[in-house]
């Protein structure tokens, strides 16, 4: 048994000095076996308990003798003089008692610290989480104006309700308080708010500020209590060009080069969806018959395998655009990305945004939806076309619905009326093309193609 260390009093501990050298030294203070005071070369002092714990083990030494022992452990007990000699002895005895019970004080302390840190992280408010998430997200946007528009949805509709709340405490009912007042009246905006709420709460979860399911998740959650956006009449009204801005926008688009600009122009002329354009193939297009046929189930067409093929009449302007496109060797795609493959949906959206921002920079008002004030998007070209049919022409509304690939009439009518009226629609789409070029006249049914 090693000799018992002489017990020092508080003054003696205070007067202890480093003996010299570059390494810290440890000195026994007595009173509790294994209690040491560590002194660094700059005379900083702290308490250390040197002890053993765990099961006894045996090992054979080189001389053949058997050595029995337990694991060595040094446990920090805090700095001196913040922790007095008396307090250090109490902490040392407490640590020894825990070791005797099989509890590792260091592991216990780390777990407690981790719990405190987790609790602190969960103390973040929604406003703070939104601020942190938005600070990273806005780096993706090209202008301050667009950054402000992106922030405005959450700042306007979510922050007043959720801002002071801890993200950990936000539930489905809290999310509904934000969404329900605008879900039916401002559906497009409400959908954006929901998406951003989901991402902010996901950000908070990833960073340890909350646990559990995401209450802003749509599938299997909000879809149980809110009407699907596609079933709400206003939900299809994506931010659209105002009719009085169409010709000005079209002129600005014609000044742009590149495959993205050509694809967006073709989408505008045909009033089809972005996916139908981006994955269009030359095998679908009959330039001689001036018809573009999309088969059921084709990628991103939104034409199910249970539906009939969809035919789009091609006007002279559409054919001219197609004939002027470069072909990509080894690919059947009509509109292709610079590195090959289909254009991304973001390419068309970026082109819309570029034209909008250029107009604002030149002193214009940009191209925004008349109702929401939001920047027009590619899908909104379809809304502009449908509004033009209703407000500026005498074309049959059902004809426009067929052109948009919408179902017309009830199920009985749909079963008997299988005609896609492609030739009638050819004249309508030619009239729409003239409107894009600035012809602001009332087009009658039967107008020339």
VOGUZA-52278 format. One line per field, with one value per residue (C-alpha): residue number from 1; residue in one letter; x, y, z. Coordinates in Angstrom, 3 decimals. Layout:
BEGIN
n <- [NUM,...]
res <- [A,...]
east <- [X,...]
north <- [Y,...]
up <- [Z,...]
***
This chain:
BEGIN
n <- [1,2,3,4,5,6,7,8,9,10,11,12,13,14,15,16,17,18,19,20,21,22,23,24,25,26,27,28,29,30,31,32,33,34,35,36,37,38,39,40,41,42,43,44,45,46,47,48,49,50,51,52,53,54,55,56,57,58,59,60,61,62,63,64,65,66,67,68,69,70,71,72,73,74,75,76,77,78,79,80,81,82,83,84,85,86,87,88,89,90,91,92,93,94,95,96,97,98,99,100,101,102,103,104,105,106,107,108,109,110,111,112,113,114,115,116,117,118,119,120,121,122,123,124,125,126,127,128,129,130,131,132,133,134,135,136,137,138,139,140,141,142,143,144,145,146,147,148,149,150,151,152,153,154,155,156,157,158,159,160,161,162,163,164,165,166,167,168,169,170,171,172,173,174,175,176,177,178,179,180,181,182,183,184,185,186,187,188,189,190,191,192,193,194,195,196,197,198,199,200,201,202,203,204,205,206,207,208,209,210,211,212,213,214,215,216,217,218,219,220,221,222,223,224,225,226,227,228,229,230,231,232,233,234,235,236,237,238,239,240,241,242,243,244,245,246,247,248,249,250,251,252,253,254,255,256,257,258,259,260,261,262,263,264,265,266,267,268,269,270,271,272,273,274,275,276,277,278,279,280,281,282,283,284,285,286,287,288,289,290,291,292,293,294,295,296,297,298,299,300,301,302,303,304,305,306,307,308,309,310,311,312,313,314,315,316,317,318,319,320,321,322,323,324,325,326,327,328,329,330,331,332,333,334,335,336,337,338,339,340,341,342,343,344,345,346,347,348,349,350,351,352,353,354,355,356,357,358,359,360,361,362,363,364,365,366,367,368,369,370,371,372,373,374,375,376,377,378,379,380,381,382,383,384,385,386,387,388,389,390,391,392,393,394,395,396,397,398,399,400,401,402,403,404,405,406,407,408,409,410,411,412,413,414,415,416,417,418,419,420,421,422,423,424,425,426,427,428,429,430,431,432,433,434,435,436,437,438,439,440,441,442,443,444,445,446,447,448,449]
res <- [X,X,X,X,X,X,X,X,X,X,X,X,X,X,X,X,X,X,X,X,X,X,X,X,X,X,X,X,X,X,X,X,X,X,X,X,X,X,X,X,X,X,X,X,X,X,X,X,X,X,X,X,X,X,X,X,X,X,X,X,X,X,X,X,X,X,X,X,X,X,X,X,X,X,X,X,X,X,X,X,X,X,X,X,X,X,X,X,X,X,X,X,X,X,X,X,X,X,X,X,X,X,X,X,X,X,X,X,X,X,X,X,X,X,X,X,X,X,X,X,X,X,X,X,X,X,X,X,X,X,X,X,X,X,X,X,X,X,X,X,X,X,X,X,X,X,X,X,X,X,X,X,X,X,X,X,X,X,X,X,X,X,X,X,X,X,X,X,X,X,X,X,X,X,X,X,X,X,X,X,X,X,X,X,X,X,X,X,X,X,X,X,X,X,X,X,X,X,X,X,X,X,X,X,X,X,X,X,X,X,X,X,X,X,X,X,X,X,X,X,X,X,X,X,X,X,X,X,X,X,X,X,X,X,X,X,X,X,X,X,X,X,X,X,X,X,X,X,X,X,X,X,X,X,X,X,X,X,X,X,X,X,X,X,X,X,X,X,X,X,X,X,X,X,X,X,X,X,X,X,X,X,X,X,X,X,X,X,X,X,X,X,X,X,X,X,X,X,X,X,X,X,X,X,X,X,X,X,X,X,X,X,X,X,X,X,X,X,X,X,X,X,X,X,X,X,X,X,X,X,X,X,X,X,X,X,X,X,X,X,X,X,X,X,X,X,X,X,X,X,X,X,X,X,X,X,X,X,X,X,X,X,X,X,X,X,X,X,X,X,X,X,X,X,X,X,X,X,X,X,X,X,X,X,X,X,X,X,X,X,X,X,X,X,X,X,X,X,X,X,X,X,X,X,X,X,X,X,X,X,X,X,X,X,X,X,X,X,X,X,X,X,X,X,X,X,X,X,X,X,X,X,X,X,X,X,X,X,X,X,X,X,X,X,X,X,X,X,X]
east <- [0.000,1.484,2.221,-0.632,-0.046,0.322,-2.914,-2.544,-4.697,-6.250,-3.379,-0.769,-2.654,-2.828,0.941,1.893,4.016,5.120,8.635,9.756,9.742,7.321,4.823,2.047,2.686,0.243,0.644,-1.277,-3.114,-4.156,-7.482,-8.942,-6.794,-6.083,-7.060,-4.422,-3.952,-2.566,-0.342,0.623,3.825,1.839,0.600,-2.998,-4.400,-7.151,-8.363,-7.922,-9.049,-6.825,-8.543,-9.376,-12.708,-14.301,-13.796,-10.509,-8.328,-5.212,-2.153,1.073,4.240,7.509,8.969,6.042,4.243,0.500,-0.589,-4.144,-5.709,-8.473,-8.611,-6.971,-9.056,-8.373,-11.449,-11.334,-13.107,-12.830,-10.447,-8.865,-9.685,-13.250,-13.467,-12.098,-10.143,-13.232,-15.435,-12.797,-12.772,-16.583,-16.547,-13.828,-15.791,-18.960,-17.111,-15.684,-19.113,-20.506,-17.631,-18.359,-21.933,-20.663,-21.438,-18.795,-18.883,-17.246,-19.754,-22.559,-21.284,-21.006,-24.559,-25.818,-23.982,-25.388,-28.891,-28.427,-27.145,-30.057,-32.498,-30.875,-31.140,-34.791,-35.326,-35.126,-38.158,-39.707,-38.686,-35.042,-35.211,-36.727,-34.006,-31.223,-32.793,-33.602,-30.065,-28.757,-31.608,-31.615,-28.077,-29.688,-31.587,-30.080,-31.638,-32.622,-36.112,-36.684,-35.176,-37.662,-40.572,-39.497,-39.281,-42.571,-44.774,-43.525,-43.035,-46.624,-48.556,-46.482,-44.393,-47.362,-48.746,-45.656,-42.799,-42.601,-43.315,-40.564,-40.114,-40.340,-43.848,-45.336,-48.084,-50.473,-53.066,-50.556,-49.746,-53.463,-53.926,-51.569,-52.885,-56.643,-57.431,-55.693,-56.008,-59.131,-58.751,-55.004,-54.225,-51.025,-49.580,-50.788,-49.041,-45.784,-46.227,-46.803,-43.725,-41.564,-42.981,-42.105,-38.548,-37.981,-39.187,-37.066,-34.083,-34.828,-35.009,-31.727,-29.996,-31.356,-33.902,-36.930,-37.826,-40.750,-42.826,-43.024,-46.478,-46.260,-45.795,-48.477,-48.689,-50.370,-50.757,-52.179,-53.774,-56.122,-57.514,-57.039,-58.522,-55.999,-54.853,-55.711,-59.350,-59.680,-60.654,-58.116,-55.329,-54.607,-54.115,-50.362,-48.910,-49.811,-48.953,-51.474,-52.988,-51.833,-48.256,-48.256,-47.001,-44.314,-43.174,-43.157,-40.968,-38.539,-38.441,-37.662,-34.559,-33.194,-31.021,-30.553,-32.527,-34.269,-35.722,-36.885,-38.518,-40.317,-41.533,-42.861,-44.605,-46.223,-47.441,-48.836,-50.154,-48.842,-47.118,-43.374,-42.894,-44.538,-42.129,-38.939,-39.335,-40.795,-39.168,-38.906,-40.646,-43.757,-43.809,-45.158,-44.049,-45.795,-49.186,-48.423,-49.376,-47.553,-48.800,-48.002,-48.619,-50.214,-47.740,-44.975,-42.552,-43.728,-46.708,-49.318,-51.204,-52.035,-51.851,-55.665,-56.135,-55.969,-52.978,-53.047,-52.656,-51.493,-52.007,-48.896,-49.316,-46.984,-45.105,-44.643,-43.321,-40.915,-39.563,-39.111,-37.411,-34.910,-33.795,-30.403,-30.499,-28.436,-26.564,-27.717,-30.754,-34.410,-35.099,-36.441,-35.230,-31.987,-29.597,-26.051,-24.558,-27.155,-30.364,-33.602,-33.788,-34.531,-37.749,-35.578,-34.270,-37.683,-38.391,-35.039,-35.775,-39.083,-37.291,-34.500,-36.974,-38.926,-35.820,-34.457,-37.706,-37.573,-33.935,-34.893,-37.504,-40.519,-42.929,-41.865,-44.305,-46.518,-49.875,-52.681,-54.260,-51.322,-48.575,-46.232,-43.836,-45.378,-44.153,-44.088,-47.237,-48.993,-48.748,-51.583,-53.653,-52.980,-54.129,-57.336,-58.043,-57.491,-60.041,-62.631,-62.029,-60.740,-62.286,-65.489,-63.844,-65.748,-64.491,-64.616,-62.245,-59.759,-60.171,-59.353,-56.267,-55.180,-55.750,-58.521,-61.513,-64.668,-68.180,-69.375,-68.261,-71.113,-70.247,-66.577,-67.408,-69.364,-67.392,-63.919,-63.002,-60.014,-61.179,-57.610,-58.476,-60.787,-58.067,-55.535,-57.350,-57.611,-53.894,-53.015,-55.114,-53.306,-50.011,-51.083,-52.046,-48.549,-47.221,-49.455,-52.666,-55.232,-58.411,-61.460,-60.826,-63.914,-64.393,-63.279,-60.515,-57.806,-54.977]
north <- [0.000,3.415,5.871,8.194,11.772,14.545,16.466,20.125,22.997,25.678,28.162,25.546,24.653,28.330,28.717,25.723,26.673,24.970,23.563,24.581,22.975,22.951,20.308,20.487,18.718,16.995,17.086,15.093,17.222,14.402,13.926,11.873,9.274,10.115,13.807,15.892,19.503,20.098,23.143,24.371,26.291,29.552,28.681,27.815,25.233,22.656,19.592,16.028,12.731,9.785,6.489,3.070,1.568,-1.381,-5.089,-6.564,-7.901,-10.000,-9.949,-11.943,-9.864,-10.614,-12.168,-14.582,-12.917,-12.205,-8.588,-7.854,-4.415,-2.188,0.572,3.864,7.006,10.699,12.834,16.621,18.253,21.912,24.883,26.308,28.656,28.592,25.107,25.272,22.512,21.532,21.427,19.412,16.775,16.571,16.155,13.517,11.478,11.806,10.596,7.635,6.725,6.726,4.589,2.123,1.926,1.296,4.828,6.611,10.300,11.518,9.729,10.982,14.555,14.362,13.043,15.883,18.458,16.948,17.089,20.754,21.571,19.734,21.603,24.893,24.033,23.110,26.551,28.188,30.153,29.800,33.380,32.560,29.287,31.130,33.790,31.182,29.079,32.111,33.496,30.394,29.921,33.460,32.918,30.890,33.926,36.463,39.764,41.496,42.028,38.307,37.553,39.979,38.383,34.929,36.061,37.933,34.824,33.606,37.085,38.014,34.862,32.689,34.947,36.749,33.384,31.223,33.697,33.682,29.951,27.431,25.219,22.194,23.228,23.791,21.291,20.554,22.900,25.753,25.167,25.102,28.488,29.863,28.007,27.734,31.481,31.621,28.064,28.610,32.296,32.462,28.858,29.363,31.559,29.166,26.241,28.205,29.084,25.427,24.306,26.881,26.007,22.371,23.262,25.584,22.937,20.306,22.657,22.988,19.211,18.581,21.122,19.567,22.248,19.946,16.258,14.286,14.441,17.561,19.127,21.011,17.803,17.349,13.635,11.616,14.732,18.021,16.247,14.659,18.050,20.425,20.229,19.278,22.432,20.802,20.539,24.230,26.445,29.095,26.551,26.345,30.098,30.111,33.635,34.544,37.220,40.020,40.178,43.746,42.600,39.556,41.235,43.184,39.970,38.085,40.766,40.542,36.748,36.945,38.974,36.034,33.319,29.744,26.536,27.648,30.706,28.581,26.038,28.778,30.335,26.961,26.487,29.906,29.211,25.753,26.556,23.179,22.200,22.572,18.809,18.191,20.655,19.556,15.890,16.409,14.206,14.532,11.172,12.762,15.564,15.309,18.515,17.598,17.045,19.839,17.740,16.956,13.750,12.858,9.252,8.197,7.732,9.732,11.214,14.474,14.762,14.311,12.065,8.838,5.445,5.239,8.329,8.738,10.218,14.026,15.877,19.466,21.313,23.070,26.500,27.939,29.890,26.752,24.814,27.649,27.592,23.807,23.799,26.342,24.247,22.506,18.720,16.851,13.838,10.616,12.206,12.407,15.324,18.483,20.802,19.660,20.899,22.056,18.914,16.651,15.321,17.178,20.770,21.181,22.797,25.426,26.505,27.743,29.313,31.095,32.482,33.901,35.415,36.866,38.634,39.924,41.274,42.832,44.735,46.060,47.051,48.991,50.927,48.743,47.083,43.560,40.758,39.961,38.367,40.929,39.363,38.317,40.622,37.634,37.201,35.234,31.652,29.318,27.440,30.806,31.102,28.573,30.766,33.778,31.778,30.729,34.299,35.520,32.989,34.226,37.965,38.717,36.113,34.283,30.886,28.153,27.651,23.878,24.208,25.968,23.294,20.589,22.556,22.640,18.860,19.446,17.134,18.699,17.999,15.129,11.509,10.616,13.493,12.544,8.938,9.916,12.960,11.593,14.125,16.343,18.917,19.335,21.274,23.672,24.211,24.966,28.206,29.100,28.553,30.594,33.439,33.089,33.301,36.557,37.880,37.038,39.204,42.102,41.632,42.862,42.038,39.903,36.527,34.642,30.929,29.770,32.369,31.573,29.252]
up <- [0.000,-0.946,1.891,2.825,1.613,4.172,4.442,3.404,4.582,2.369,2.852,2.007,-1.148,-2.066,-1.625,-3.756,-6.777,-9.980,-9.490,-12.977,-16.401,-19.304,-18.177,-15.573,-12.286,-9.922,-6.138,-3.528,-0.948,1.419,3.167,0.289,-1.397,-4.997,-4.648,-6.467,-7.395,-10.864,-11.418,-14.901,-15.691,-15.593,-12.077,-13.029,-10.603,-10.906,-8.995,-10.233,-8.729,-9.660,-8.976,-10.346,-11.327,-13.057,-12.686,-11.539,-14.325,-14.382,-16.624,-16.665,-16.420,-18.211,-15.043,-14.880,-11.996,-12.142,-11.694,-10.672,-11.012,-12.330,-14.947,-14.024,-14.348,-13.787,-13.190,-13.355,-10.391,-11.387,-11.115,-7.986,-6.246,-7.697,-6.213,-2.662,-0.932,1.050,-2.039,-3.936,-1.191,-1.307,-5.074,-4.854,-2.302,-4.395,-7.506,-5.620,-4.351,-7.920,-9.148,-6.366,-7.722,-11.237,-12.460,-14.530,-13.428,-16.644,-18.877,-16.634,-16.893,-20.686,-20.927,-18.739,-20.852,-24.041,-22.572,-21.645,-25.128,-26.724,-24.501,-25.478,-29.158,-28.775,-27.291,-30.745,-31.875,-35.316,-36.132,-35.395,-37.349,-40.338,-40.118,-40.169,-42.941,-45.105,-44.740,-46.522,-48.990,-50.428,-51.712,-54.495,-55.836,-58.213,-57.086,-53.886,-55.270,-55.767,-52.349,-50.794,-52.682,-51.507,-47.870,-48.005,-48.006,-44.629,-43.158,-44.024,-43.205,-40.831,-38.630,-36.997,-35.844,-35.333,-34.871,-31.031,-30.705,-29.994,-33.046,-30.743,-29.690,-33.176,-33.968,-36.819,-35.332,-35.305,-38.976,-39.787,-38.099,-40.727,-43.774,-43.379,-43.718,-47.123,-48.437,-50.544,-51.367,-52.094,-52.881,-54.865,-52.120,-49.424,-51.125,-51.130,-47.460,-46.582,-48.514,-46.753,-43.346,-43.969,-44.963,-42.003,-39.557,-41.324,-40.989,-37.262,-36.892,-38.715,-36.484,-33.313,-32.434,-32.608,-32.738,-34.093,-37.251,-39.398,-38.874,-42.195,-44.210,-46.873,-47.644,-44.905,-42.790,-44.075,-47.023,-44.470,-43.371,-46.316,-49.809,-52.474,-54.320,-57.649,-56.529,-55.702,-58.616,-57.721,-57.282,-61.015,-61.258,-61.189,-61.376,-64.947,-67.458,-67.631,-71.094,-71.616,-70.928,-73.225,-76.412,-74.531,-72.813,-76.124,-77.722,-74.794,-75.123,-78.857,-77.997,-75.980,-77.465,-76.413,-76.151,-72.956,-74.714,-77.669,-75.353,-73.426,-76.687,-77.855,-74.514,-74.837,-78.380,-77.578,-74.047,-72.878,-69.657,-69.123,-68.794,-72.154,-73.763,-72.002,-72.929,-76.430,-79.072,-82.833,-83.208,-81.670,-84.238,-87.778,-89.468,-92.701,-91.045,-88.547,-85.531,-82.323,-80.663,-77.041,-76.116,-72.799,-69.968,-71.628,-69.073,-67.442,-69.792,-67.039,-69.466,-67.689,-69.356,-69.148,-71.315,-75.074,-76.855,-76.959,-80.252,-80.502,-83.786,-85.042,-86.610,-89.241,-86.557,-84.466,-87.455,-88.293,-84.744,-84.819,-88.212,-86.961,-83.974,-84.010,-83.689,-81.089,-82.466,-80.897,-79.214,-80.195,-77.827,-79.455,-76.688,-75.080,-72.435,-73.333,-71.793,-73.348,-71.868,-71.275,-70.119,-66.428,-65.255,-63.573,-66.995,-68.131,-64.755,-64.827,-68.291,-67.027,-64.052,-66.200,-68.495,-65.475,-63.741,-66.934,-67.408,-63.846,-64.271,-67.403,-65.406,-66.220,-63.834,-64.664,-65.465,-62.505,-61.823,-61.660,-58.585,-56.432,-57.650,-57.904,-60.785,-63.659,-64.081,-67.111,-66.033,-65.796,-69.602,-69.731,-67.423,-69.647,-72.672,-70.921,-69.791,-73.368,-74.650,-72.136,-72.306,-75.800,-78.112,-78.945,-79.123,-77.295,-73.736,-74.173,-77.101,-74.835,-72.160,-74.696,-75.738,-72.089,-71.764,-69.228,-69.032,-70.478,-69.194,-66.995,-67.300,-69.675,-71.999,-71.859,-72.784,-75.934,-77.048,-77.780,-80.484,-79.723,-82.348,-83.528,-86.690,-84.879,-82.334,-85.085,-85.919,-82.220,-81.633,-84.726,-83.320,-79.987,-81.852,-83.466,-80.030,-78.765,-81.586,-80.538,-82.564,-80.016,-81.960,-81.302,-82.963,-84.059,-84.247,-87.634,-87.817,-90.315,-89.324]
***
